[in-house]
Amino acid sequence: MYFRIPQRESDEGYADMMDFAATIEDKKLQSTLMHILSGGKRIFRRFKDALSSDKEQLERYYLFIEGRNRMRVSDWFISIQVKLILE
């Protein structure tokens, strides 16, 4: 049996960026990211571009997003009553 994993909605992606930005200790970078998230065009692209100035934070962002996506998939499995067995 096969299931199509639902796509992540853009509002979930936006919420992830907001949550990640709140974890940034560098107040200047955090302020830049929050400004980007306050509106305008190409928010996702501009957010990643701003993070690219700090390779460590960019890598941390990708790990953060990966964790969130894994959690969403796990929650989805539970919602459709499928037990995931990892070997």
DSSP file (Angstrom, degrees, kcal/mol; ACC not computed):
  #  RESIDUE AA STRUCTURE BP1 BP2  ACC     N-H-->O    O-->H-N    N-H-->O    O-->H-N    TCO  KAPPA ALPHA  PHI   PSI    X-CA   Y-CA   Z-CA
    1    1 A M              0   0    0      0, 0.0     2,-0.4     0, 0.0     0, 0.0   0.000 360.0 360.0 360.0 138.6    0.0    0.0    0.0
    2    2 A Y        -     0   0    0      2,-0.0     2,-0.4     0, 0.0     0, 0.0  -0.915 360.0-167.1-120.9 146.0    1.3    3.5   -0.9
    3    3 A F        -     0   0    0     -2,-0.4     2,-0.6     0, 0.0     0, 0.0  -0.975  21.5-128.7-128.3 143.3    0.4    6.9    0.5
    4    4 A R        -     0   0    0     -2,-0.4     3,-0.0     3,-0.0    -2,-0.0  -0.837  26.7-130.6 -91.6 120.5    1.2   10.3   -0.8
    5    5 A I        -     0   0    0     -2,-0.6    68,-0.1     1,-0.1    -1,-0.0  -0.544  30.1-112.1 -69.9 129.0    2.8   12.4    1.9
    6    6 A P        -     0   0    0      0, 0.0     2,-0.1     0, 0.0    -1,-0.1  -0.293  31.7-109.2 -64.1 146.0    1.0   15.8    2.0
    7    7 A Q        -     0   0    0      1,-0.1     2,-0.3    -3,-0.0    -3,-0.0  -0.410  34.1-103.4 -72.0 150.7    3.0   18.8    0.9
    8    8 A R        -     0   0    0     -2,-0.1     2,-0.1     1,-0.1    -1,-0.1  -0.592  38.6-125.3 -72.5 133.0    4.1   21.3    3.5
    9    9 A E    >>  -     0   0    0     -2,-0.3     4,-1.8     1,-0.1     3,-0.7  -0.476  15.2-119.4 -78.6 151.6    1.9   24.4    3.3
   10   10 A S  H 3> S+     0   0    0      1,-0.3     4,-2.4     2,-0.2     5,-0.2   0.835 114.3  58.1 -62.9 -31.6    3.5   27.8    2.9
   11   11 A D  H 3> S+     0   0    0      2,-0.2     4,-2.1     1,-0.2    -1,-0.3   0.829 104.9  51.4 -68.0 -28.9    2.0   29.0    6.2
   12   12 A E  H <> S+     0   0    0     -3,-0.7     4,-2.3     2,-0.2    -2,-0.2   0.900 109.9  49.3 -69.7 -40.8    3.9   26.1    7.9
   13   13 A G  H  X S+     0   0    0     -4,-1.8     4,-2.1     2,-0.2    -2,-0.2   0.899 111.4  49.2 -62.4 -41.4    7.1   27.2    6.2
   14   14 A Y  H  X S+     0   0    0     -4,-2.4     4,-2.4     2,-0.2    -2,-0.2   0.923 110.5  50.0 -64.0 -44.8    6.5   30.8    7.3
   15   15 A A  H  X S+     0   0    0     -4,-2.1     4,-2.7     1,-0.2    -2,-0.2   0.889 109.0  53.0 -62.1 -38.8    5.9   29.6   10.9
   16   16 A D  H  X S+     0   0    0     -4,-2.3     4,-2.7     2,-0.2    -1,-0.2   0.916 108.9  48.8 -62.3 -42.4    9.1   27.6   10.8
   17   17 A M  H  X S+     0   0    0     -4,-2.1     4,-2.8     2,-0.2    -2,-0.2   0.911 111.6  49.5 -64.9 -41.0   11.1   30.6    9.7
   18   18 A M  H  X S+     0   0    0     -4,-2.4     4,-1.7     2,-0.2    -2,-0.2   0.937 113.0  46.9 -61.4 -46.2    9.5   32.7   12.5
   19   19 A D  H  < S+     0   0    0     -4,-2.7     4,-0.5     1,-0.2    -2,-0.2   0.902 114.2  47.4 -64.0 -40.9   10.3   30.0   15.1
   20   20 A F  H >< S+     0   0    0     -4,-2.7     3,-1.9     1,-0.2     4,-0.5   0.934 108.2  54.6 -66.1 -45.1   13.8   29.6   13.8
   21   21 A A  H >< S+     0   0    0     -4,-2.8     3,-1.3     1,-0.3    -1,-0.2   0.854 101.1  60.5 -57.5 -34.6   14.4   33.4   13.8
   22   22 A A  T 3< S+     0   0    0     -4,-1.7    -1,-0.3     1,-0.2    -2,-0.2   0.702 100.3  56.3 -66.5 -18.3   13.4   33.5   17.4
   23   23 A T  T <  S+     0   0    0     -3,-1.9     2,-0.4    -4,-0.5    -1,-0.2   0.549  79.6 110.6 -89.9  -7.8   16.3   31.2   18.2
   24   24 A I    <   -     0   0    0     -3,-1.3     6,-0.1    -4,-0.5    -3,-0.0  -0.528  48.8-167.2 -73.1 124.4   19.0   33.4   16.7
   25   25 A E        +     0   0    0     -2,-0.4     2,-0.9     5,-0.0    -1,-0.2   0.797  66.9  89.3 -82.5 -29.5   21.2   34.9   19.4
   26   26 A D     >  -     0   0    0      1,-0.2     4,-2.9     2,-0.1     5,-0.2  -0.590  67.5-158.7 -70.3 105.8   22.9   37.5   17.1
   27   27 A K  H  > S+     0   0    0     -2,-0.9     4,-2.4     1,-0.2    -1,-0.2   0.809  87.1  53.8 -62.5 -32.3   20.4   40.4   17.6
   28   28 A K  H  > S+     0   0    0      2,-0.2     4,-2.1     1,-0.2    -1,-0.2   0.945 113.0  42.3 -67.3 -47.2   21.4   42.1   14.3
   29   29 A L  H  > S+     0   0    0      2,-0.2     4,-2.6     1,-0.2    -2,-0.2   0.912 114.3  51.9 -64.8 -42.4   20.8   38.9   12.2
   30   30 A Q  H  X S+     0   0    0     -4,-2.9     4,-2.6     1,-0.2    -2,-0.2   0.917 109.5  49.6 -60.1 -43.4   17.6   38.2   14.2
   31   31 A S  H  X S+     0   0    0     -4,-2.4     4,-2.2    -5,-0.2    -1,-0.2   0.901 110.4  50.5 -62.2 -42.0   16.4   41.8   13.5
   32   32 A T  H  X S+     0   0    0     -4,-2.1     4,-2.2     2,-0.2    -2,-0.2   0.927 112.1  47.2 -61.0 -45.9   17.2   41.4    9.7
   33   33 A L  H  X S+     0   0    0     -4,-2.6     4,-2.2     1,-0.2    -2,-0.2   0.904 111.8  49.7 -65.1 -41.4   15.3   38.1    9.6
   34   34 A M  H  X S+     0   0    0     -4,-2.6     4,-0.7     2,-0.2    -1,-0.2   0.879 109.4  52.5 -65.3 -37.0   12.3   39.5   11.4
   35   35 A H  H >< S+     0   0    0     -4,-2.2     3,-0.9     1,-0.2     4,-0.3   0.930 109.5  48.9 -63.0 -44.9   12.2   42.5    9.1
   36   36 A I  H >< S+     0   0    0     -4,-2.2     3,-1.3     1,-0.2    -2,-0.2   0.909 110.0  52.1 -59.2 -42.6   12.2   40.1    6.1
   37   37 A L  H 3< S+     0   0    0     -4,-2.2    -1,-0.2     1,-0.3    -2,-0.2   0.615  91.2  77.9 -72.8 -11.6    9.4   38.1    7.7
   38   38 A S  T << S-     0   0    0     -3,-0.9     2,-0.3    -4,-0.7    -1,-0.3   0.610 111.0 -75.1 -75.8  -9.6    7.3   41.3    8.2
   39   39 A G  S <  S+     0   0    0     -3,-1.3    -1,-0.2    -4,-0.3     2,-0.2  -0.861  73.8 107.7 147.0-177.9    6.3   41.3    4.5
   40   40 A G        -     0   0    0     -2,-0.3     3,-0.4    -3,-0.1     2,-0.2  -0.508  68.3 -43.7 104.5-174.6    7.3   41.9    0.9
   41   41 A K  S    S+     0   0    0      1,-0.2     5,-0.1    -2,-0.2    -2,-0.1  -0.602 112.5  13.9 -94.0 153.1    8.0   39.7   -2.0
   42   42 A R     >  +     0   0    0     -2,-0.2     4,-2.7     3,-0.1     5,-0.3   0.876  67.4 166.7  56.2  46.1   10.1   36.5   -2.1
   43   43 A I  H  > S+     0   0    0     -3,-0.4     4,-2.6     1,-0.2     5,-0.2   0.910  72.5  51.4 -57.4 -46.1   10.2   36.1    1.7
   44   44 A F  H  > S+     0   0    0      1,-0.2     4,-2.0     2,-0.2    -1,-0.2   0.922 113.8  43.8 -60.6 -45.1   11.5   32.6    1.6
   45   45 A R  H  > S+     0   0    0      2,-0.2     4,-2.5     1,-0.2    -2,-0.2   0.925 114.9  47.9 -66.2 -46.4   14.4   33.5   -0.8
   46   46 A R  H  X S+     0   0    0     -4,-2.7     4,-2.4     2,-0.2    -1,-0.2   0.870 109.4  54.6 -63.9 -36.7   15.3   36.7    1.1
   47   47 A F  H  X S+     0   0    0     -4,-2.6     4,-2.0    -5,-0.3    -1,-0.2   0.947 111.7  43.0 -61.4 -49.2   15.3   34.8    4.4
   48   48 A K  H  X S+     0   0    0     -4,-2.0     4,-1.7     1,-0.2    -2,-0.2   0.880 111.9  54.6 -66.0 -37.6   17.8   32.2    3.1
   49   49 A D  H  < S+     0   0    0     -4,-2.5     4,-0.4     1,-0.2    -1,-0.2   0.919 108.4  48.8 -61.1 -43.0   19.9   34.9    1.4
   50   50 A A  H >< S+     0   0    0     -4,-2.4     3,-1.0     1,-0.2    -1,-0.2   0.893 111.7  49.5 -64.3 -39.1   20.2   36.7    4.8
   51   51 A L  H >< S+     0   0    0     -4,-2.0     3,-2.3     1,-0.2     7,-0.5   0.780  94.2  74.4 -69.9 -25.5   21.1   33.5    6.5
   52   52 A S  T 3< S+     0   0    0     -4,-1.7    -1,-0.2     1,-0.3     3,-0.2   0.676  81.3  71.1 -65.2 -14.9   23.8   32.7    3.9
   53   53 A S  T <  S+     0   0    0     -3,-1.0     2,-0.4    -4,-0.4    -1,-0.3   0.681 103.0  44.8 -71.7 -16.0   26.0   35.4    5.4
   54   54 A D  S <> S-     0   0    0     -3,-2.3     4,-2.4    -4,-0.1     3,-0.3  -0.865  70.9-169.2-130.6  96.3   26.5   33.0    8.4
   55   55 A K  H  > S+     0   0    0     -2,-0.4     4,-2.4     1,-0.2     5,-0.2   0.829  87.1  54.9 -57.7 -35.9   27.2   29.5    7.2
   56   56 A E  H  > S+     0   0    0      2,-0.2     4,-2.2     1,-0.2    -1,-0.2   0.925 110.6  44.7 -64.4 -44.4   26.7   28.0   10.7
   57   57 A Q  H  > S+     0   0    0     -3,-0.3     4,-2.4     2,-0.2    -2,-0.2   0.871 111.5  53.7 -68.1 -36.5   23.3   29.6   11.1
   58   58 A L  H  X S+     0   0    0     -4,-2.4     4,-2.2    -7,-0.5    -2,-0.2   0.925 110.8  45.9 -63.5 -44.2   22.3   28.5    7.6
   59   59 A E  H  X S+     0   0    0     -4,-2.4     4,-2.0     1,-0.2    -2,-0.2   0.902 112.2  51.4 -64.5 -40.7   23.3   24.9    8.4
   60   60 A R  H  X S+     0   0    0     -4,-2.2     4,-2.3     1,-0.2    -2,-0.2   0.878 108.2  53.3 -62.7 -38.1   21.4   25.1   11.7
   61   61 A Y  H  X S+     0   0    0     -4,-2.4     4,-2.8     2,-0.2     5,-0.2   0.932 107.7  49.5 -62.2 -46.8   18.4   26.4    9.8
   62   62 A Y  H  X S+     0   0    0     -4,-2.2     4,-2.3     1,-0.2    -2,-0.2   0.888 112.5  47.7 -62.2 -38.7   18.4   23.4    7.4
   63   63 A L  H  X S+     0   0    0     -4,-2.0     4,-2.2     2,-0.2    -1,-0.2   0.886 111.0  51.9 -66.9 -38.7   18.7   21.0   10.4
   64   64 A F  H  X S+     0   0    0     -4,-2.3     4,-2.2     2,-0.2    -2,-0.2   0.933 111.9  45.6 -61.0 -48.0   15.8   22.8   12.1
   65   65 A I  H  X S+     0   0    0     -4,-2.8     4,-2.7     1,-0.2     5,-0.2   0.896 110.4  53.8 -65.3 -40.9   13.6   22.5    9.0
   66   66 A E  H  X S+     0   0    0     -4,-2.3     4,-2.4    -5,-0.2    -1,-0.2   0.916 109.4  49.0 -59.5 -43.0   14.5   18.9    8.6
   67   67 A G  H  X S+     0   0    0     -4,-2.2     4,-2.1     2,-0.2    -2,-0.2   0.909 111.3  49.0 -62.9 -42.9   13.5   18.2   12.2
   68   68 A R  H  X S+     0   0    0     -4,-2.2     4,-2.3     2,-0.2    -2,-0.2   0.913 111.5  49.3 -63.3 -42.7   10.2   20.0   11.7
   69   69 A N  H  X S+     0   0    0     -4,-2.7     4,-2.4     2,-0.2    -2,-0.2   0.894 109.8  51.3 -65.9 -39.2    9.5   18.1    8.5
   70   70 A R  H  X S+     0   0    0     -4,-2.4     4,-2.6    -5,-0.2    -1,-0.2   0.909 109.8  50.5 -62.0 -40.8   10.2   14.8   10.2
   71   71 A M  H  X S+     0   0    0     -4,-2.1     4,-2.7     2,-0.2    -2,-0.2   0.906 109.8  50.3 -63.6 -41.9    7.9   15.7   13.0
   72   72 A R  H  X S+     0   0    0     -4,-2.3     4,-2.3     2,-0.2    -2,-0.2   0.917 111.9  47.1 -62.8 -43.6    5.1   16.6   10.5
   73   73 A V  H  X S+     0   0    0     -4,-2.4     4,-2.6     2,-0.2    -2,-0.2   0.921 112.5  49.9 -65.1 -42.8    5.5   13.2    8.7
   74   74 A S  H  X S+     0   0    0     -4,-2.6     4,-2.0     1,-0.2    -2,-0.2   0.927 111.8  48.0 -60.6 -45.2    5.5   11.4   12.0
   75   75 A D  H  X S+     0   0    0     -4,-2.7     4,-2.2     1,-0.2    -1,-0.2   0.878 110.6  52.5 -62.0 -38.2    2.3   13.2   13.0
   76   76 A W  H  X S+     0   0    0     -4,-2.3     4,-1.6     2,-0.2    -2,-0.2   0.916 106.3  52.6 -65.2 -43.4    0.8   12.4    9.6
   77   77 A F  H  <>S+     0   0    0     -4,-2.6     5,-2.8     1,-0.2     3,-0.3   0.926 110.5  48.4 -56.4 -44.9    1.6    8.7   10.0
   78   78 A I  H ><5S+     0   0    0     -4,-2.0     3,-1.4     1,-0.2    -1,-0.2   0.907 107.8  55.1 -61.5 -42.0   -0.2    8.7   13.4
   79   79 A S  H 3<5S+     0   0    0     -4,-2.2    -1,-0.2     1,-0.3    -2,-0.2   0.792 112.7  41.4 -66.0 -27.5   -3.2   10.5   11.9
   80   80 A I  T 3<5S-     0   0    0     -4,-1.6    -1,-0.3    -3,-0.3    -2,-0.2   0.267 115.9-116.1-101.8  11.4   -3.6    7.8    9.2
   81   81 A Q  T < 5 +     0   0    0     -3,-1.4     2,-0.5     1,-0.2    -3,-0.2   0.884  64.7 145.1  58.2  46.0   -2.9    5.1   11.8
   82   82 A V      < -     0   0    0     -5,-2.8     2,-0.6    -6,-0.1    -1,-0.2  -0.960  40.7-145.2-113.6 128.3    0.2    3.8   10.1
   83   83 A K        -     0   0    0     -2,-0.5     2,-0.5    -5,-0.0    -5,-0.0  -0.832  11.4-144.1 -95.4 125.2    3.0    2.6   12.3
   84   84 A L        -     0   0    0     -2,-0.6     2,-0.6   -10,-0.1    -2,-0.0  -0.770  12.2-164.7 -90.3 125.4    6.5    3.3   11.0
   85   85 A I        -     0   0    0     -2,-0.5     2,-0.5     2,-0.0    -2,-0.0  -0.949   2.7-163.5-113.6 115.8    9.0    0.5   11.7
   86   86 A L              0   0    0     -2,-0.6    -2,-0.0     1,-0.1     0, 0.0  -0.845 360.0 360.0 -99.4 130.3   12.7    1.5   11.2
   87   87 A E              0   0    0     -2,-0.5    -1,-0.1     0, 0.0    -2,-0.0   0.408 360.0 360.0-110.8 360.0   15.2   -1.2   11.0
